[in-house]
Amino acid sequence: MTAKVTYIGDLRTTATHTRSGNAIETDAPVDNHGKGDRFSPTDLVATALASCIVTTIAIQAPSINIMGAECEVEKIMTSNPRKIGEIIVTISFPKSGPYTDEEKTRLYDIAVHCPVHQSLHPDCKRTIIFNW
């Protein structure tokens, strides 16, 4: 088992990672009856994409230093049905480069083939922006 999720009322859940015991809470977003005090479930999906991208890059390209890379995540919802329409991930790489054209191409290829990117529905637009 990966996690245990418990509904704690007030449109909130607690998700506990089975192996480590670490926990996070979610809240429904303000535009969907929540307080917006915590990540919403769809926020976690969008954030997981960014986290997966940099983690997969670190695994598959360990010789390229990305220490300190930062991702900004924007989630755009659609309605009818309500779902994630687009996730925009802007990755700012450390200025420790310079990165060669070959490295830039490799990192982009890794990003768009990370497990979360590959798991999202094709209708969910994924925009990945690299700032070198």
Phi, psi and omega per residue, in radians:
M1 nan 2.373 -3.127
T2 -1.457 -0.804 -3.054
A3 -2.690 2.840 3.013
K4 -2.142 2.212 -3.129
V5 -1.962 2.250 -3.127
T6 -2.120 2.234 3.054
Y7 -1.336 2.158 -3.072
I8 -1.918 0.202 3.103
G9 1.562 2.939 3.101
D10 1.027 0.553 3.139
L11 1.121 0.536 -3.130
R12 -2.144 2.654 3.035
T13 -2.291 2.804 2.932
T14 -2.051 2.209 3.098
A15 -1.936 2.146 -3.117
T16 -1.972 2.188 3.102
H17 -1.266 2.113 -2.997
T18 -1.046 -0.808 -3.049
R19 -1.215 -0.758 -3.035
S20 -1.704 -0.421 -3.051
G21 1.467 -0.045 3.086
N22 -1.123 2.531 -3.090
A23 -2.282 2.612 3.000
I24 -2.308 2.688 3.061
E25 -1.976 2.585 3.040
T26 -2.062 2.789 3.102
D27 -2.450 2.542 3.046
A28 -1.129 2.573 3.129
P29 -1.243 2.777 -3.121
V30 -0.991 -0.669 -3.114
D31 -1.367 0.108 3.094
N32 -2.439 0.790 2.998
H33 1.362 0.068 -3.139
G34 -1.673 -3.120 3.101
K35 -1.645 -0.303 -3.141
G36 1.186 0.460 -3.106
D37 -1.493 -0.188 -3.113
R38 -2.475 3.045 3.013
F39 -0.998 2.443 2.968
S40 -1.527 2.878 3.079
P41 -0.970 -0.706 3.131
T42 -1.263 -0.501 3.004
D43 -1.055 -0.720 -3.136
L44 -1.119 -0.670 3.101
V45 -1.077 -0.846 -3.123
A46 -1.108 -0.743 3.140
T47 -1.175 -0.613 3.104
A48 -1.068 -0.599 3.116
L49 -1.080 -0.841 -3.139
A50 -1.101 -0.795 3.136
S51 -1.077 -0.719 3.139
C52 -1.144 -0.707 -3.127
I53 -1.040 -0.927 -3.074
V54 -1.220 -0.587 3.096
T55 -1.164 -0.755 -3.138
T56 -1.158 -0.669 3.064
I57 -1.053 -0.801 -3.131
A58 -1.078 -0.624 3.127
I59 -1.263 -0.816 -2.989
Q60 -1.549 -0.263 3.134
A61 -2.359 1.035 -3.054
P62 -1.112 -0.338 -3.141
S63 -1.397 -0.175 3.116
I64 -1.749 2.059 -3.072
N65 -1.320 1.982 3.069
I66 -2.026 0.219 3.141
M67 -0.929 2.194 -3.139
G68 1.622 -0.011 3.085
A69 -1.027 2.434 -3.132
E70 -2.175 2.469 -3.141
C71 -2.046 2.320 2.952
E72 -1.825 2.347 -3.038
V73 -2.092 2.258 3.032
E74 -2.159 2.244 3.131
K75 -1.947 2.244 3.130
I76 -2.025 2.079 -3.126
M77 -1.580 2.638 2.996
T78 -2.059 2.952 3.105
S79 -2.135 2.855 3.097
N80 0.972 1.109 0.054
P81 -1.542 2.743 3.078
R82 -1.221 2.089 -3.136
K83 -2.842 2.985 3.064
I84 -1.294 2.073 3.125
G85 -1.564 -0.611 -3.123
E86 -2.705 2.506 2.988
I87 -2.117 2.183 3.096
I88 -1.932 2.106 3.099
V89 -2.021 2.088 3.069
T90 -1.879 2.030 -3.092
I91 -1.840 2.124 3.059
S92 -1.816 2.024 -3.104
F93 -1.515 2.662 3.124
P94 -1.098 2.644 -3.086
K95 -1.384 0.247 -3.129
S96 -1.274 -0.144 3.113
G97 -0.802 -2.552 0.126
P98 -1.326 2.668 3.110
Y99 -1.663 2.328 3.117
T100 -1.292 2.841 3.082
D101 -1.032 -0.656 3.123
E102 -1.116 -0.752 3.115
E103 -1.137 -0.733 3.121
K104 -1.053 -0.780 3.120
T105 -1.107 -0.752 -3.135
R106 -1.098 -0.789 -3.119
L107 -1.126 -0.687 3.095
Y108 -1.120 -0.763 3.129
D109 -1.067 -0.734 3.088
I110 -1.083 -0.775 -3.088
A111 -1.017 -0.813 -3.062
V112 -1.401 -0.027 3.079
H113 -2.039 0.234 3.101
C114 -1.190 2.746 -3.068
P115 -1.001 -0.700 -3.132
V116 -1.194 -0.771 3.109
H117 -0.971 -0.759 -3.119
Q118 -1.262 -0.365 -3.092
S119 -1.542 -0.327 -3.117
L120 -1.245 2.591 3.121
H121 -1.076 2.465 -3.139
P122 -0.995 -0.444 3.116
D123 -1.264 -0.279 3.119
C124 -1.489 1.922 -3.129
K125 -1.220 2.356 3.107
R126 -2.104 2.030 3.132
T127 -1.952 2.076 -3.129
I128 -1.985 2.112 -3.128
I129 -2.030 2.201 3.115
F130 -1.809 2.198 3.005
N131 -1.878 2.045 -3.106
W132 -1.657 nan nan
